[in-house]
Amino acid sequence: MSLLKQAREVRENAYAPYSKFKVGAAVRGASGAVYRGVNVENVAYPEGTCAEAGAIAAMVAAGETELIAVAVIADSPSPVPPCGGCRQKLAEFGRADTPVILATTDGAQLETTIGELLPGRFDASHMDKC
């Protein structure tokens, strides 16, 4: 099953009773395994979690720390980009050239990379003097 199909399938499990805006994400680890995540809202806004963060957490919990591809899908008019925090989380575990597919449930897609989503990213090299 493709990474985008995995994200589409898991999106149905999102917990979004307040916004009704369900998001699904899937990341492929360096091993080839796929890890999925959904957004999880909380009545005490903004204490929810994003789908991308959930997928990354599942990957790390499984013992992997490198992702090689990302897919995110939502029921929106155009492909929805990750929030700023999730862009930094993706950059923590993927390279600048890691492919990212952003999609809508109606079939629109945008192909990009982590580097294009977060140019000038902060990374470990910025702490070399520490």
Backbone atoms as SQL, in Angstrom:
CREATE TABLE atoms (id INTEGER PRIMARY KEY, chain TEXT, resi INTEGER, resn TEXT, atom TEXT, x REAL, y REAL, z REAL);
INSERT INTO atoms VALUES
  (1, 'A', 1, 'MET', 'N', 0.844, -1.177, 0.000),
  (2, 'A', 1, 'MET', 'CA', 0.000, 0.000, 0.000),
  (3, 'A', 1, 'MET', 'C', 0.893, 1.245, 0.000),
  (4, 'A', 2, 'SER', 'N', 0.564, 2.220, -0.844),
  (5, 'A', 2, 'SER', 'CA', 1.378, 3.429, -0.938),
  (6, 'A', 2, 'SER', 'C', 1.298, 4.236, 0.363),
  (7, 'A', 3, 'LEU', 'N', 2.278, 5.092, 0.532),
  (8, 'A', 3, 'LEU', 'CA', 2.326, 5.935, 1.719),
  (9, 'A', 3, 'LEU', 'C', 1.089, 6.835, 1.796),
  (10, 'A', 4, 'LEU', 'N', 0.679, 7.378, 0.663),
  (11, 'A', 4, 'LEU', 'CA', -0.507, 8.227, 0.650),
  (12, 'A', 4, 'LEU', 'C', -1.769, 7.432, 1.001),
  (13, 'A', 5, 'LYS', 'N', -1.881, 6.210, 0.510),
  (14, 'A', 5, 'LYS', 'CA', -3.038, 5.375, 0.861),
  (15, 'A', 5, 'LYS', 'C', -3.040, 5.059, 2.346),
  (16, 'A', 6, 'GLN', 'N', -1.865, 4.855, 2.919),
  (17, 'A', 6, 'GLN', 'CA', -1.767, 4.614, 4.360),
  (18, 'A', 6, 'GLN', 'C', -2.276, 5.837, 5.134),
  (19, 'A', 7, 'ALA', 'N', -1.865, 7.029, 4.696),
  (20, 'A', 7, 'ALA', 'CA', -2.297, 8.260, 5.359),
  (21, 'A', 7, 'ALA', 'C', -3.807, 8.444, 5.202),
  (22, 'A', 8, 'ARG', 'N', -4.314, 8.143, 4.006),
  (23, 'A', 8, 'ARG', 'CA', -5.756, 8.280, 3.754),
  (24, 'A', 8, 'ARG', 'C', -6.538, 7.332, 4.665),
  (25, 'A', 9, 'GLU', 'N', -6.077, 6.110, 4.787),
  (26, 'A', 9, 'GLU', 'CA', -6.772, 5.110, 5.599),
  (27, 'A', 9, 'GLU', 'C', -6.783, 5.483, 7.079),
  (28, 'A', 10, 'VAL', 'N', -5.634, 5.881, 7.612),
  (29, 'A', 10, 'VAL', 'CA', -5.549, 6.174, 9.043),
  (30, 'A', 10, 'VAL', 'C', -6.277, 7.476, 9.392),
  (31, 'A', 11, 'ARG', 'N', -6.423, 8.372, 8.431),
  (32, 'A', 11, 'ARG', 'CA', -7.115, 9.641, 8.666),
  (33, 'A', 11, 'ARG', 'C', -8.496, 9.436, 9.275),
  (34, 'A', 12, 'GLU', 'N', -9.144, 8.361, 8.902),
  (35, 'A', 12, 'GLU', 'CA', -10.480, 8.084, 9.428),
  (36, 'A', 12, 'GLU', 'C', -10.481, 7.889, 10.938),
  (37, 'A', 13, 'ASN', 'N', -9.338, 7.582, 11.523),
  (38, 'A', 13, 'ASN', 'CA', -9.235, 7.365, 12.969),
  (39, 'A', 13, 'ASN', 'C', -8.929, 8.642, 13.751),
  (40, 'A', 14, 'ALA', 'N', -8.771, 9.767, 13.049),
  (41, 'A', 14, 'ALA', 'CA', -8.462, 11.019, 13.735),
  (42, 'A', 14, 'ALA', 'C', -9.538, 11.343, 14.769),
  (43, 'A', 15, 'TYR', 'N', -9.126, 11.978, 15.836),
  (44, 'A', 15, 'TYR', 'CA', -10.045, 12.404, 16.879),
  (45, 'A', 15, 'TYR', 'C', -10.183, 13.918, 16.761),
  (46, 'A', 16, 'ALA', 'N', -11.213, 14.364, 16.055),
  (47, 'A', 16, 'ALA', 'CA', -11.406, 15.785, 15.785),
  (48, 'A', 16, 'ALA', 'C', -12.856, 16.201, 16.042),
  (49, 'A', 17, 'PRO', 'N', -13.347, 15.982, 17.273),
  (50, 'A', 17, 'PRO', 'CA', -14.753, 16.295, 17.542),
  (51, 'A', 17, 'PRO', 'C', -15.064, 17.794, 17.558),
  (52, 'A', 18, 'TYR', 'N', -14.066, 18.644, 17.684),
  (53, 'A', 18, 'TYR', 'CA', -14.292, 20.074, 17.795),
  (54, 'A', 18, 'TYR', 'C', -14.171, 20.774, 16.449),
  (55, 'A', 19, 'SER', 'N', -13.103, 20.523, 15.736),
  (56, 'A', 19, 'SER', 'CA', -12.906, 21.173, 14.439),
  (57, 'A', 19, 'SER', 'C', -13.515, 20.379, 13.287),
  (58, 'A', 20, 'LYS', 'N', -13.692, 19.087, 13.492),
  (59, 'A', 20, 'LYS', 'CA', -14.152, 18.172, 12.434),
  (60, 'A', 20, 'LYS', 'C', -13.145, 18.084, 11.287),
  (61, 'A', 21, 'PHE', 'N', -11.916, 18.560, 11.503),
  (62, 'A', 21, 'PHE', 'CA', -10.865, 18.586, 10.485),
  (63, 'A', 21, 'PHE', 'C', -9.899, 17.431, 10.737),
  (64, 'A', 22, 'LYS', 'N', -10.167, 16.311, 10.089),
  (65, 'A', 22, 'LYS', 'CA', -9.344, 15.122, 10.284),
  (66, 'A', 22, 'LYS', 'C', -8.122, 15.151, 9.367),
  (67, 'A', 23, 'VAL', 'N', -6.962, 14.811, 9.944),
  (68, 'A', 23, 'VAL', 'CA', -5.713, 14.767, 9.194),
  (69, 'A', 23, 'VAL', 'C', -5.059, 13.410, 9.436),
  (70, 'A', 24, 'GLY', 'N', -4.531, 12.831, 8.377),
  (71, 'A', 24, 'GLY', 'CA', -3.786, 11.583, 8.479),
  (72, 'A', 24, 'GLY', 'C', -2.386, 11.787, 7.945),
  (73, 'A', 25, 'ALA', 'N', -1.422, 11.128, 8.547),
  (74, 'A', 25, 'ALA', 'CA', -0.030, 11.217, 8.088),
  (75, 'A', 25, 'ALA', 'C', 0.595, 9.841, 8.137),
  (76, 'A', 26, 'ALA', 'N', 1.528, 9.627, 7.235),
  (77, 'A', 26, 'ALA', 'CA', 2.317, 8.396, 7.233),
  (78, 'A', 26, 'ALA', 'C', 3.754, 8.761, 6.896),
  (79, 'A', 27, 'VAL', 'N', 4.678, 8.161, 7.609),
  (80, 'A', 27, 'VAL', 'CA', 6.100, 8.348, 7.313),
  (81, 'A', 27, 'VAL', 'C', 6.716, 6.974, 7.095),
  (82, 'A', 28, 'ARG', 'N', 7.662, 6.933, 6.180),
  (83, 'A', 28, 'ARG', 'CA', 8.398, 5.696, 5.932),
  (84, 'A', 28, 'ARG', 'C', 9.765, 5.833, 6.587),
  (85, 'A', 29, 'GLY', 'N', 10.075, 4.899, 7.470),
  (86, 'A', 29, 'GLY', 'CA', 11.373, 4.893, 8.109),
  (87, 'A', 29, 'GLY', 'C', 12.431, 4.337, 7.172),
  (88, 'A', 30, 'ALA', 'N', 13.689, 4.512, 7.543),
  (89, 'A', 30, 'ALA', 'CA', 14.800, 4.021, 6.721),
  (90, 'A', 30, 'ALA', 'C', 14.728, 2.517, 6.518),
  (91, 'A', 31, 'SER', 'N', 14.097, 1.803, 7.432),
  (92, 'A', 31, 'SER', 'CA', 13.961, 0.347, 7.317),
  (93, 'A', 31, 'SER', 'C', 12.939, -0.037, 6.253),
  (94, 'A', 32, 'GLY', 'N', 12.121, 0.917, 5.824),
  (95, 'A', 32, 'GLY', 'CA', 11.033, 0.645, 4.896),
  (96, 'A', 32, 'GLY', 'C', 9.684, 0.519, 5.579),
  (97, 'A', 33, 'ALA', 'N', 9.691, 0.414, 6.894),
  (98, 'A', 33, 'ALA', 'CA', 8.441, 0.307, 7.648),
  (99, 'A', 33, 'ALA', 'C', 7.687, 1.629, 7.590),
  (100, 'A', 34, 'VAL', 'N', 6.359, 1.542, 7.628),
  (101, 'A', 34, 'VAL', 'CA', 5.505, 2.727, 7.595),
  (102, 'A', 34, 'VAL', 'C', 4.893, 2.941, 8.967),
  (103, 'A', 35, 'TYR', 'N', 4.902, 4.204, 9.405),
  (104, 'A', 35, 'TYR', 'CA', 4.336, 4.593, 10.690),
  (105, 'A', 35, 'TYR', 'C', 3.268, 5.639, 10.416),
  (106, 'A', 36, 'ARG', 'N', 2.124, 5.491, 11.067),
  (107, 'A', 36, 'ARG', 'CA', 0.986, 6.346, 10.786),
  (108, 'A', 36, 'ARG', 'C', 0.587, 7.158, 12.009),
  (109, 'A', 37, 'GLY', 'N', -0.018, 8.302, 11.753),
  (110, 'A', 37, 'GLY', 'CA', -0.488, 9.152, 12.836),
  (111, 'A', 37, 'GLY', 'C', -1.699, 9.955, 12.412),
  (112, 'A', 38, 'VAL', 'N', -2.464, 10.414, 13.380),
  (113, 'A', 38, 'VAL', 'CA', -3.641, 11.253, 13.147),
  (114, 'A', 38, 'VAL', 'C', -3.615, 12.427, 14.117),
  (115, 'A', 39, 'ASN', 'N', -4.372, 13.456, 13.775),
  (116, 'A', 39, 'ASN', 'CA', -4.503, 14.539, 14.731),
  (117, 'A', 39, 'ASN', 'C', -5.445, 14.097, 15.854),
  (118, 'A', 40, 'VAL', 'N', -5.122, 14.553, 17.055),
  (119, 'A', 40, 'VAL', 'CA', -5.905, 14.215, 18.243),
  (120, 'A', 40, 'VAL', 'C', -6.187, 15.524, 18.973),
  (121, 'A', 41, 'GLU', 'N', -7.449, 15.954, 18.934),
  (122, 'A', 41, 'GLU', 'CA', -7.827, 17.207, 19.571),
  (123, 'A', 41, 'GLU', 'C', -8.125, 17.002, 21.056),
  (124, 'A', 42, 'ASN', 'N', -8.207, 18.132, 21.747),
  (125, 'A', 42, 'ASN', 'CA', -8.517, 18.130, 23.165),
  (126, 'A', 42, 'ASN', 'C', -9.390, 19.348, 23.426),
  (127, 'A', 43, 'VAL', 'N', -10.385, 19.216, 24.273),
  (128, 'A', 43, 'VAL', 'CA', -11.267, 20.336, 24.568),
  (129, 'A', 43, 'VAL', 'C', -10.480, 21.518, 25.138),
  (130, 'A', 44, 'ALA', 'N', -9.359, 21.277, 25.763),
  (131, 'A', 44, 'ALA', 'CA', -8.513, 22.343, 26.293),
  (132, 'A', 44, 'ALA', 'C', -7.529, 22.775, 25.202),
  (133, 'A', 45, 'TYR', 'N', -8.046, 23.484, 24.187),
  (134, 'A', 45, 'TYR', 'CA', -7.177, 23.972, 23.100),
  (135, 'A', 45, 'TYR', 'C', -6.012, 24.729, 23.688),
  (136, 'A', 46, 'PRO', 'N', -4.836, 24.678, 23.191),
  (137, 'A', 46, 'PRO', 'CA', -4.389, 23.946, 22.006),
  (138, 'A', 46, 'PRO', 'C', -3.684, 22.634, 22.351),
  (139, 'A', 47, 'GLU', 'N', -4.161, 21.945, 23.303),
  (140, 'A', 47, 'GLU', 'CA', -3.490, 20.755, 23.813),
  (141, 'A', 47, 'GLU', 'C', -3.679, 19.497, 22.965),
  (142, 'A', 48, 'GLY', 'N', -3.794, 19.631, 21.680),
  (143, 'A', 48, 'GLY', 'CA', -3.904, 18.472, 20.800),
  (144, 'A', 48, 'GLY', 'C', -2.553, 18.115, 20.208),
  (145, 'A', 49, 'THR', 'N', -2.564, 17.109, 19.360),
  (146, 'A', 49, 'THR', 'CA', -1.344, 16.739, 18.643),
  (147, 'A', 49, 'THR', 'C', -1.658, 16.626, 17.161),
  (148, 'A', 50, 'CYS', 'N', -0.662, 16.898, 16.366),
  (149, 'A', 50, 'CYS', 'CA', -0.795, 16.841, 14.911),
  (150, 'A', 50, 'CYS', 'C', -0.539, 15.420, 14.409),
  (151, 'A', 51, 'ALA', 'N', -1.079, 15.139, 13.238),
  (152, 'A', 51, 'ALA', 'CA', -0.909, 13.822, 12.632),
  (153, 'A', 51, 'ALA', 'C', 0.567, 13.510, 12.360),
  (154, 'A', 52, 'GLU', 'N', 1.309, 14.500, 11.873),
  (155, 'A', 52, 'GLU', 'CA', 2.725, 14.288, 11.579),
  (156, 'A', 52, 'GLU', 'C', 3.492, 13.930, 12.846),
  (157, 'A', 53, 'ALA', 'N', 3.195, 14.628, 13.933),
  (158, 'A', 53, 'ALA', 'CA', 3.869, 14.349, 15.206),
  (159, 'A', 53, 'ALA', 'C', 3.542, 12.947, 15.698),
  (160, 'A', 54, 'GLY', 'N', 2.296, 12.518, 15.497),
  (161, 'A', 54, 'GLY', 'CA', 1.903, 11.168, 15.904),
  (162, 'A', 54, 'GLY', 'C', 2.635, 10.098, 15.111),
  (163, 'A', 55, 'ALA', 'N', 2.783, 10.308, 13.806),
  (164, 'A', 55, 'ALA', 'CA', 3.494, 9.343, 12.968),
  (165, 'A', 55, 'ALA', 'C', 4.970, 9.271, 13.352),
  (166, 'A', 56, 'ILE', 'N', 5.564, 10.438, 13.608),
  (167, 'A', 56, 'ILE', 'CA', 6.973, 10.468, 14.019),
  (168, 'A', 56, 'ILE', 'C', 7.139, 9.788, 15.371),
  (169, 'A', 57, 'ALA', 'N', 6.237, 10.033, 16.304),
  (170, 'A', 57, 'ALA', 'CA', 6.312, 9.385, 17.618),
  (171, 'A', 57, 'ALA', 'C', 6.222, 7.870, 17.487),
  (172, 'A', 58, 'ALA', 'N', 5.344, 7.392, 16.606),
  (173, 'A', 58, 'ALA', 'CA', 5.233, 5.939, 16.393),
  (174, 'A', 58, 'ALA', 'C', 6.532, 5.377, 15.821),
  (175, 'A', 59, 'MET', 'N', 7.162, 6.121, 14.915),
  (176, 'A', 59, 'MET', 'CA', 8.422, 5.684, 14.334),
  (177, 'A', 59, 'MET', 'C', 9.508, 5.586, 15.410),
  (178, 'A', 60, 'VAL', 'N', 9.620, 6.623, 16.216),
  (179, 'A', 60, 'VAL', 'CA', 10.638, 6.636, 17.269),
  (180, 'A', 60, 'VAL', 'C', 10.355, 5.551, 18.304),
  (181, 'A', 61, 'ALA', 'N', 9.088, 5.355, 18.640),
  (182, 'A', 61, 'ALA', 'CA', 8.729, 4.305, 19.602),
  (183, 'A', 61, 'ALA', 'C', 9.111, 2.929, 19.087),
  (184, 'A', 62, 'ALA', 'N', 9.125, 2.768, 17.764),
  (185, 'A', 62, 'ALA', 'CA', 9.514, 1.487, 17.165),
  (186, 'A', 62, 'ALA', 'C', 11.035, 1.342, 17.043),
  (187, 'A', 63, 'GLY', 'N', 11.770, 2.382, 17.424),
  (188, 'A', 63, 'GLY', 'CA', 13.228, 2.299, 17.424),
  (189, 'A', 63, 'GLY', 'C', 13.906, 2.915, 16.216),
  (190, 'A', 64, 'GLU', 'N', 13.163, 3.602, 15.375),
  (191, 'A', 64, 'GLU', 'CA', 13.768, 4.245, 14.202),
  (192, 'A', 64, 'GLU', 'C', 13.901, 5.743, 14.439),
  (193, 'A', 65, 'THR', 'N', 14.925, 6.328, 13.838),
  (194, 'A', 65, 'THR', 'CA', 15.141, 7.766, 13.987),
  (195, 'A', 65, 'THR', 'C', 15.417, 8.469, 12.662),
  (196, 'A', 66, 'GLU', 'N', 15.132, 7.805, 11.553),
  (197, 'A', 66, 'GLU', 'CA', 15.303, 8.437, 10.247),
  (198, 'A', 66, 'GLU', 'C', 14.082, 8.139, 9.387),
  (199, 'A', 67, 'LEU', 'N', 13.493, 9.212, 8.830),
  (200, 'A', 67, 'LEU', 'CA', 12.391, 9.003, 7.899),
  (201, 'A', 67, 'LEU', 'C', 12.853, 9.342, 6.492),
  (202, 'A', 68, 'ILE', 'N', 12.306, 8.630, 5.509),
  (203, 'A', 68, 'ILE', 'CA', 12.747, 8.825, 4.125),
  (204, 'A', 68, 'ILE', 'C', 11.630, 9.299, 3.203),
  (205, 'A', 69, 'ALA', 'N', 10.403, 9.362, 3.683),
  (206, 'A', 69, 'ALA', 'CA', 9.280, 9.869, 2.893),
  (207, 'A', 69, 'ALA', 'C', 8.126, 10.197, 3.827),
  (208, 'A', 70, 'VAL', 'N', 7.309, 11.162, 3.401),
  (209, 'A', 70, 'VAL', 'CA', 6.192, 11.638, 4.220),
  (210, 'A', 70, 'VAL', 'C', 4.965, 11.837, 3.329),
  (211, 'A', 71, 'ALA', 'N', 3.787, 11.513, 3.853),
  (212, 'A', 71, 'ALA', 'CA', 2.524, 11.819, 3.183),
  (213, 'A', 71, 'ALA', 'C', 1.553, 12.354, 4.221),
  (214, 'A', 72, 'VAL', 'N', 0.837, 13.414, 3.851),
  (215, 'A', 72, 'VAL', 'CA', -0.144, 14.035, 4.733),
  (216, 'A', 72, 'VAL', 'C', -1.405, 14.296, 3.914),
  (217, 'A', 73, 'ILE', 'N', -2.564, 13.962, 4.472),
  (218, 'A', 73, 'ILE', 'CA', -3.823, 14.156, 3.747),
  (219, 'A', 73, 'ILE', 'C', -4.896, 14.728, 4.659),
  (220, 'A', 74, 'ALA', 'N', -5.710, 15.620, 4.091),
  (221, 'A', 74, 'ALA', 'CA', -6.824, 16.218, 4.827),
  (222, 'A', 74, 'ALA', 'C', -7.940, 16.543, 3.846),
  (223, 'A', 75, 'ASP', 'N', -9.135, 16.705, 4.373),
  (224, 'A', 75, 'ASP', 'CA', -10.281, 17.100, 3.561),
  (225, 'A', 75, 'ASP', 'C', -10.291, 18.620, 3.518),
  (226, 'A', 76, 'SER', 'N', -9.531, 19.168, 2.599),
  (227, 'A', 76, 'SER', 'CA', -9.392, 20.616, 2.485),
  (228, 'A', 76, 'SER', 'C', -9.433, 21.008, 1.015),
  (229, 'A', 77, 'PRO', 'N', -9.658, 22.285, 0.713),
  (230, 'A', 77, 'PRO', 'CA', -9.735, 22.727, -0.676),
  (231, 'A', 77, 'PRO', 'C', -8.415, 22.566, -1.433),
  (232, 'A', 78, 'SER', 'N', -7.298, 22.672, -0.720),
  (233, 'A', 78, 'SER', 'CA', -5.981, 22.495, -1.329),
  (234, 'A', 78, 'SER', 'C', -5.118, 21.691, -0.353),
  (235, 'A', 79, 'PRO', 'N', -4.027, 21.094, -0.838),
  (236, 'A', 79, 'PRO', 'CA', -3.167, 20.313, 0.057),
  (237, 'A', 79, 'PRO', 'C', -2.728, 21.141, 1.258),
  (238, 'A', 80, 'VAL', 'N', -2.889, 20.549, 2.432),
  (239, 'A', 80, 'VAL', 'CA', -2.605, 21.269, 3.674),
  (240, 'A', 80, 'VAL', 'C', -1.158, 21.022, 4.109),
  (241, 'A', 81, 'PRO', 'N', -0.395, 22.095, 4.313),
  (242, 'A', 81, 'PRO', 'CA', 0.997, 21.926, 4.735),
  (243, 'A', 81, 'PRO', 'C', 1.090, 21.670, 6.239),
  (244, 'A', 82, 'PRO', 'N', 2.175, 21.046, 6.670),
  (245, 'A', 82, 'PRO', 'CA', 2.392, 20.861, 8.109),
  (246, 'A', 82, 'PRO', 'C', 2.553, 22.216, 8.802),
  (247, 'A', 83, 'CYS', 'N', 2.158, 22.274, 10.067),
  (248, 'A', 83, 'CYS', 'CA', 2.369, 23.489, 10.847),
  (249, 'A', 83, 'CYS', 'C', 3.875, 23.701, 11.044),
  (250, 'A', 84, 'GLY', 'N', 4.244, 24.837, 11.563),
  (251, 'A', 84, 'GLY', 'CA', 5.661, 25.140, 11.775),
  (252, 'A', 84, 'GLY', 'C', 6.357, 24.146, 12.683),
  (253, 'A', 85, 'GLY', 'N', 5.693, 23.776, 13.777),
  (254, 'A', 85, 'GLY', 'CA', 6.292, 22.811, 14.699),
  (255, 'A', 85, 'GLY', 'C', 6.532, 21.464, 14.046),
  (256, 'A', 86, 'CYS', 'N', 5.575, 21.031, 13.235),
  (257, 'A', 86, 'CYS', 'CA', 5.739, 19.734, 12.562),
  (258, 'A', 86, 'CYS', 'C', 6.800, 19.800, 11.474),
  (259, 'A', 87, 'ARG', 'N', 6.961, 20.948, 10.849),
  (260, 'A', 87, 'ARG', 'CA', 8.037, 21.101, 9.866),
  (261, 'A', 87, 'ARG', 'C', 9.388, 20.881, 10.545),
  (262, 'A', 88, 'GLN', 'N', 9.549, 21.455, 11.741),
  (263, 'A', 88, 'GLN', 'CA', 10.807, 21.262, 12.470),
  (264, 'A', 88, 'GLN', 'C', 10.954, 19.806, 12.913),
  (265, 'A', 89, 'LYS', 'N', 9.864, 19.167, 13.309),
  (266, 'A', 89, 'LYS', 'CA', 9.924, 17.754, 13.695),
  (267, 'A', 89, 'LYS', 'C', 10.311, 16.891, 12.505),
  (268, 'A', 90, 'LEU', 'N', 9.738, 17.156, 11.329),
  (269, 'A', 90, 'LEU', 'CA', 10.111, 16.399, 10.135),
  (270, 'A', 90, 'LEU', 'C', 11.589, 16.610, 9.816),
  (271, 'A', 91, 'ALA', 'N', 12.060, 17.851, 9.953),
  (272, 'A', 91, 'ALA', 'CA', 13.461, 18.160, 9.677),
  (273, 'A', 91, 'ALA', 'C', 14.409, 17.469, 10.657),
  (274, 'A', 92, 'GLU', 'N', 13.943, 17.213, 11.855),
  (275, 'A', 92, 'GLU', 'CA', 14.772, 16.522, 12.848),
  (276, 'A', 92, 'GLU', 'C', 15.091, 15.099, 12.411),
  (277, 'A', 93, 'PHE', 'N', 14.156, 14.461, 11.715),
  (278, 'A', 93, 'PHE', 'CA', 14.308, 13.044, 11.385),
  (279, 'A', 93, 'PHE', 'C', 14.489, 12.765, 9.898),
  (280, 'A', 94, 'GLY', 'N', 14.402, 13.788, 9.054),
  (281, 'A', 94, 'GLY', 'CA', 14.574, 13.602, 7.615),
  (282, 'A', 94, 'GLY', 'C', 15.575, 14.588, 7.060),
  (283, 'A', 95, 'ARG', 'N', 16.084, 14.294, 5.872),
  (284, 'A', 95, 'ARG', 'CA', 17.031, 15.189, 5.199),
  (285, 'A', 95, 'ARG', 'C', 16.253, 16.263, 4.434),
  (286, 'A', 96, 'ALA', 'N', 16.949, 17.280, 3.988),
  (287, 'A', 96, 'ALA', 'CA', 16.316, 18.363, 3.238),
  (288, 'A', 96, 'ALA', 'C', 15.656, 17.855, 1.960),
  (289, 'A', 97, 'ASP', 'N', 16.226, 16.809, 1.346),
  (290, 'A', 97, 'ASP', 'CA', 15.671, 16.298, 0.085),
  (291, 'A', 97, 'ASP', 'C', 14.634, 15.190, 0.279),
  (292, 'A', 98, 'THR', 'N', 14.229, 14.940, 1.519),
  (293, 'A', 98, 'THR', 'CA', 13.210, 13.927, 1.787),
  (294, 'A', 98, 'THR', 'C', 11.892, 14.346, 1.140),
  (295, 'A', 99, 'PRO', 'N', 11.296, 13.468, 0.310),
  (296, 'A', 99, 'PRO', 'CA', 10.054, 13.832, -0.358),
  (297, 'A', 99, 'PRO', 'C', 8.858, 13.866, 0.594),
  (298, 'A', 100, 'VAL', 'N', 7.989, 14.854, 0.342),
  (299, 'A', 100, 'VAL', 'CA', 6.765, 15.031, 1.114),
  (300, 'A', 100, 'VAL', 'C', 5.615, 15.184, 0.117),
  (301, 'A', 101, 'ILE', 'N', 4.596, 14.354, 0.263),
  (302, 'A', 101, 'ILE', 'CA', 3.386, 14.483, -0.546),
  (303, 'A', 101, 'ILE', 'C', 2.289, 15.039, 0.345),
  (304, 'A', 102, 'LEU', 'N', 1.721, 16.161, -0.074),
  (305, 'A', 102, 'LEU', 'CA', 0.593, 16.767, 0.612),
  (306, 'A', 102, 'LEU', 'C', -0.612, 16.561, -0.283),
  (307, 'A', 103, 'ALA', 'N', -1.729, 16.093, 0.281),
  (308, 'A', 103, 'ALA', 'CA', -2.876, 15.745, -0.559),
  (309, 'A', 103, 'ALA', 'C', -4.195, 16.112, 0.094),
  (310, 'A', 104, 'THR', 'N', -5.230, 16.156, -0.753),
  (311, 'A', 104, 'THR', 'CA', -6.596, 16.344, -0.286),
  (312, 'A', 104, 'THR', 'C', -7.361, 15.049, -0.520),
  (313, 'A', 105, 'THR', 'N', -8.458, 14.896, 0.178),
  (314, 'A', 105, 'THR', 'CA', -9.282, 13.701, -0.010),
  (315, 'A', 105, 'THR', 'C', -9.933, 13.685, -1.386),
  (316, 'A', 106, 'ASP', 'N', -9.973, 14.825, -2.061),
  (317, 'A', 106, 'ASP', 'CA', -10.528, 14.892, -3.416),
  (318, 'A', 106, 'ASP', 'C', -9.506, 14.561, -4.499),
  (319, 'A', 107, 'GLY', 'N', -8.249, 14.334, -4.113),
  (320, 'A', 107, 'GLY', 'CA', -7.251, 13.908, -5.084),
  (321, 'A', 107, 'GLY', 'C', -6.207, 14.927, -5.478),
  (322, 'A', 108, 'ALA', 'N', -6.314, 16.175, -5.033),
  (323, 'A', 108, 'ALA', 'CA', -5.266, 17.152, -5.332),
  (324, 'A', 108, 'ALA', 'C', -4.001, 16.782, -4.578),
  (325, 'A', 109, 'GLN', 'N', -2.856, 16.978, -5.213),
  (326, 'A', 109, 'GLN', 'CA', -1.582, 16.647, -4.579),
  (327, 'A', 109, 'GLN', 'C', -0.546, 17.730, -4.841),
  (328, 'A', 110, 'LEU', 'N', 0.340, 17.885, -3.892),
  (329, 'A', 110, 'LEU', 'CA', 1.490, 18.763, -4.017),
  (330, 'A', 110, 'LEU', 'C', 2.700, 17.971, -3.552),
  (331, 'A', 111, 'GLU', 'N', 3.684, 17.846, -4.419),
  (332, 'A', 111, 'GLU', 'CA', 4.918, 17.155, -4.051),
  (333, 'A', 111, 'GLU', 'C', 5.968, 18.196, -3.718),
  (334, 'A', 112, 'THR', 'N', 6.593, 18.033, -2.576),
  (335, 'A', 112, 'THR', 'CA', 7.598, 18.976, -2.112),
  (336, 'A', 112, 'THR', 'C', 8.670, 18.199, -1.352),
  (337, 'A', 113, 'THR', 'N', 9.509, 18.885, -0.624),
  (338, 'A', 113, 'THR', 'CA', 10.530, 18.245, 0.214),
  (339, 'A', 113, 'THR', 'C', 10.547, 18.924, 1.576),
  (340, 'A', 114, 'ILE', 'N', 11.194, 18.277, 2.512),
  (341, 'A', 114, 'ILE', 'CA', 11.335, 18.887, 3.837),
  (342, 'A', 114, 'ILE', 'C', 12.088, 20.206, 3.723),
  (343, 'A', 115, 'GLY', 'N', 13.139, 20.245, 2.904),
  (344, 'A', 115, 'GLY', 'CA', 13.920, 21.472, 2.730),
  (345, 'A', 115, 'GLY', 'C', 13.105, 22.617, 2.152),
  (346, 'A', 116, 'GLU', 'N', 12.182, 22.313, 1.239),
  (347, 'A', 116, 'GLU', 'CA', 11.329, 23.359, 0.676),
  (348, 'A', 116, 'GLU', 'C', 10.297, 23.835, 1.707),
  (349, 'A', 117, 'LEU', 'N', 9.849, 22.932, 2.563),
  (350, 'A', 117, 'LEU', 'CA', 8.897, 23.303, 3.609),
  (351, 'A', 117, 'LEU', 'C', 9.552, 24.121, 4.719),
  (352, 'A', 118, 'LEU', 'N', 10.848, 23.886, 4.954),
  (353, 'A', 118, 'LEU', 'CA', 11.537, 24.567, 6.048),
  (354, 'A', 118, 'LEU', 'C', 12.937, 25.003, 5.598),
  (355, 'A', 119, 'PRO', 'N', 13.007, 26.019, 4.738),
  (356, 'A', 119, 'PRO', 'CA', 14.327, 26.509, 4.319),
  (357, 'A', 119, 'PRO', 'C', 15.032, 27.171, 5.505),
  (358, 'A', 120, 'GLY', 'N', 16.338, 27.078, 5.526),
  (359, 'A', 120, 'GLY', 'CA', 17.106, 27.693, 6.608),
  (360, 'A', 120, 'GLY', 'C', 16.845, 27.063, 7.947),
  (361, 'A', 121, 'ARG', 'N', 16.547, 25.778, 7.941),
  (362, 'A', 121, 'ARG', 'CA', 16.158, 25.104, 9.172),
  (363, 'A', 121, 'ARG', 'C', 17.256, 25.136, 10.232),
  (364, 'A', 122, 'PHE', 'N', 16.834, 25.122, 11.469),
  (365, 'A', 122, 'PHE', 'CA', 17.734, 25.000, 12.608),
  (366, 'A', 122, 'PHE', 'C', 18.072, 23.518, 12.753),
  (367, 'A', 123, 'ASP', 'N', 19.366, 23.205, 12.841),
  (368, 'A', 123, 'ASP', 'CA', 19.762, 21.804, 13.036),
  (369, 'A', 123, 'ASP', 'C', 20.919, 21.700, 14.002),
  (370, 'A', 124, 'ALA', 'N', 21.362, 20.500, 14.257),
  (371, 'A', 124, 'ALA', 'CA', 22.392, 20.234, 15.265),
  (372, 'A', 124, 'ALA', 'C', 23.696, 20.977, 14.979),
  (373, 'A', 125, 'SER', 'N', 23.990, 21.273, 13.719),
  (374, 'A', 125, 'SER', 'CA', 25.247, 21.964, 13.394),
  (375, 'A', 125, 'SER', 'C', 25.287, 23.372, 13.990),
  (376, 'A', 126, 'HIS', 'N', 24.140, 23.941, 14.281),
  (377, 'A', 126, 'HIS', 'CA', 24.102, 25.263, 14.887),
  (378, 'A', 126, 'HIS', 'C', 24.589, 25.237, 16.341),
  (379, 'A', 127, 'MET', 'N', 24.718, 24.066, 16.907),
  (380, 'A', 127, 'MET', 'CA', 25.154, 23.934, 18.310),
  (381, 'A', 127, 'MET', 'C', 26.556, 23.372, 18.416),
  (382, 'A', 128, 'ASP', 'N', 27.339, 23.422, 17.344),
  (383, 'A', 128, 'ASP', 'CA', 28.672, 22.825, 17.338),
  (384, 'A', 128, 'ASP', 'C', 29.611, 23.419, 18.393),
  (385, 'A', 129, 'LYS', 'N', 29.412, 24.626, 18.832),
  (386, 'A', 129, 'LYS', 'CA', 30.286, 25.242, 19.854),
  (387, 'A', 129, 'LYS', 'C', 29.868, 24.887, 21.260),
  (388, 'A', 130, 'CYS', 'N', 28.753, 24.203, 21.421),
  (389, 'A', 130, 'CYS', 'CA', 28.254, 23.856, 22.763),
  (390, 'A', 130, 'CYS', 'C', 28.977, 22.659, 23.321);
